[in-house]
Amino acid sequence: MTLFRTFTRAGWIITAIGLIALLTLGYCAVTKPARDATKRAEANSTIADGRTGAAQDASVVRDGNDDARDATRTEVEDAQDEVRNQTDPAARDAVARRRLCRLNPGACPD
């Protein structure tokens, strides 16, 4: 009973507020590393997702370039075969110009 009489009502309120503040600070000190680790894990996951997406985009671009290169190579080989099959020099020139214009439209006048 003497402990209760030692503090006034204001003293008990101040003590309770101080105890609540200490408990709150202790809780924050204990849980902050876990929250920081969670944030780091989320950031690493976001970075990994970005890298995966970039790799997929690069793969799509690379595949598109490979397809375009293969199509161009096939077109050129077909054009060479067609030009070689022409015996008349004028016909050979006409076929060569036509195939060149199909392969590279900017190389030919309208």
Secondary structure, 3 states (H helix, E strand, C coil): CHHHHHCCHHHHHHHHHHHHHHHHHHHHHHHHHHHHHHHHHHHHHHHHHHHHHHHHHHHHHHHHHHHHHHHHHHHHHHHHHHHHCCCCHHHHHHHHHHHHHHHCHHHCCC
